[in-house]
Amino acid sequence: MCSRIIRINQIKQEKETQIINCAKSNIQLNKCHDGFMKQVFNISLEEFTKTHGYPPCDFVWFVTGSAGRFEQGLFSDQDHGIIYQVKDPAFQAYFIQFSKELSDALNEVGYPYCEGNVMSSNPLWCKSIEEWQYQLLNWMETESWESIRYLQIFYDCRKLFGNELFVEELRSYIHEYRSLHPSLLKRFMNNVMRIKKGVGIFGQFFVERTGPHRGSIHLKNTLYLPYVNSIRLLAIKEGIQSTSTISRIEELRKIEKYESLLQPYEQYFIKILQYRITLFKNAKTYKDVHFLNIKNLSKQERQEIKLLLRSGIKLYHQVQRIIEKGC
């Protein structure tokens, strides 16, 4: 156990000193996050097998949320789950116990626990393939906001360790169901199409009026999510396996009807990812990177962010029309 503590502390120190140096680009930053999380996973699994034995069957540990989309900022919390091959209560108990130790280690390194408990230590996110299929079907057939939110979270997952085919098989299961039940796509749309505007028709920013972030715009809700949610909808519609927003745009642009529509949005979203890094280099906590005080922006940055905000709203409405028309 002492060895484990020393190694985890070493990763924590590395992360604290190197993360800024990794932030040259979104790709480099996310490769850095992947590297740290894989190190934590490998150490946790190595230590766990000493007392509990090797994993009882083939499995995959996946990340989701911004990690699943390869879009983490300088700070990121935990969003992950496990799919294992063989349905067996004893196997689930093994993977959940392991995941509790893994989540603790990730938290120690600087990836806080997920407030929504989207972690493989939660039985909801740690299941056999068979149980996952049943769970996904239940979410797809249940008329609730929460069930669609969970589906969206799962849809963004990607393998970080283990058998990637398990993830792809279950995502294909969602595609197959959607092709037989077109109404599912509209339920996805209704779940995310409540945009929080960051800019008005006269160019005024809609800022937080009270609280610790007074004078700031909620960057995640107003600037980032309109693009992410809109592109995810089109990816679900077209049965795309890619999870990053940029990769999804690239795949969608190979389809003729989307090529001209999405061309400008690819560059807009790349710019947003760059801003998430450059504007928050001095952030101290995970919550700091969600709010942007407009007083800290140059005139050029204000104009560019207004363009990005308006373009997100425009994309949002274009995708809404596509889904409603069933094009």
Secondary structure, DSSP 8 states (H G I E B T S, - for coil): -HHHHHHHHHHHHHHHHHHHHHTTSHHHHHHHHHHHHHHHHHHHHHHHHHHH-S-SS-EEEEE-HHHHTT---SS----EEEEESS--HHHHHHHHHHHHHHHHHHHHHT----TT--STTSGGGEEEHHHHHHHHHHHHHS-SHHHHHHHHHHHT-EEEEE-HHHHHHHHHHHHHHHHH-THHHHHHHHHH-----SB-TTS-B----SSTTTTEEEHIIIIIHHHHHHHHHHHHHHT----SHHHHHHHHTTSHHHHHHHHHHHHHHHHHHHHHHHTTTT--STGGGGEEEGGGS-HHHHHHHHHHHHHHHHHHHHHHHHHHHT-
